[in-house]
Amino acid sequence: MVWPVILAAARTYAPYVVLPVAVVVGSVGYYVENRVRTSEKWSKEKPSTMEERTLRQIDSLDDPTKVQSLKYREGIPQTIFERNQGYKTGFTGRRIELGEKSSETNVQS
């Protein structure tokens, strides 16, 4: 008989009860964690992602004095025809492999 009254009161005053309980539980956990953890784990600073990336890039660099000549450019085609070698694009943008016949046979070139 009293349970509906208790549940209604708990529902009404829940924010006022839960907040202090959460603060107490959180602060106790914080102090317990400070006691359990060693101080060197707290003081050790992990390098940032950008620093790690920069270090990896520096490690992967070759000797900066040994540079290829500017005349030799790997991966850059010398003409536009070398760029599109291996396929051609039709009006629709669909790739047509070499040796494949285009469906546009009426087009005169």
N, C-alpha and C positions, 0 to 999 in steps of 0.2 A: 504494500500500500504506500509505503514511503518512497519506493524506487522511482516512480514517475516524477515525484517532486525533486529527488536528487539528480536524476538525469536532466530535467529541465534546468535546474540551477547550474549543473556542469556545462550544459550547452550555452547558457547565457554568459557565464563567467569564465569560459575556457581561455580566451585570450589573456585575461588577467592572471590566470594560474600558470599557463603554459610558458609564457615569456620568462618569468623569474626562474622556473625550473630549467629551462633551456640554457639560461645564462649560468646557473650554478653548475650544470653538467658540463658545459663547454669550458668553463674556467678550471674545473677539477681536471678535465682531460688535458688541458693545456699545461698545467703544472706537473701532472704525472709524466707527460711526454718530455718536459724539460728535464726531469730527474732521470729518466731512463736513457735518453739520448746522450751521447758524448758531445763535448763541445767542439771537437774537430769536424764533426759532420755538419754542424751549423755554420762554422766559419769557412768551410771549403766552398769556394765560389765556382760554379760551373760556368765555362765560357759560353757566350751567346752563340746562337746559330750562325750569325754573320761572321763571328770570329772563327768558328770552326770551318766555315766555307772558305774564308780567306786563307786559312792555314792549308787546307786541302789544295787550293789552287796554287799556292806557293810551292807546295811539295811536288805538284805535277808539272811545274814549269821546267823547261829544258834550259840549257845554258843560254843566257840572253845574248851572248856575243856571237853565237853560231846561228845566224839568221839566213833563210833561203833568199835567193835573189828575187827582186821584184818582178822579173820577167817570168819566173815560174810560179804560176798560181794554180794550186790544186783545187779541183772542183769548180772552177769558173770556166765556162765554155768561151772559146774565142769568137765564135759566131752564134747568131741566133739559131742557125740550123742544127748545131750541136746540142743546143739547149732542149729542143723538142724531139730529139732522136728517140725512136722507139715507139712513138704513138703520134697520132694527130687527132685533133678535136674537131668534131663537126659543128654544125650550127646549133645543135641542141646541147652541146657541151659534153656529150657522151664520148668517152675515149674509144678510139678505134685502133686496135693493135695492128702492127704491120702484117700484111698478108691477109687480113680480114677485109672482106668487101663491104663497102658502105651501102646502106639501104637507099641512099640518094643516087641512084644510077642515072637519073635523067639530067643531072647537072653536067653541063659541058664545061670543060676547062680549057 
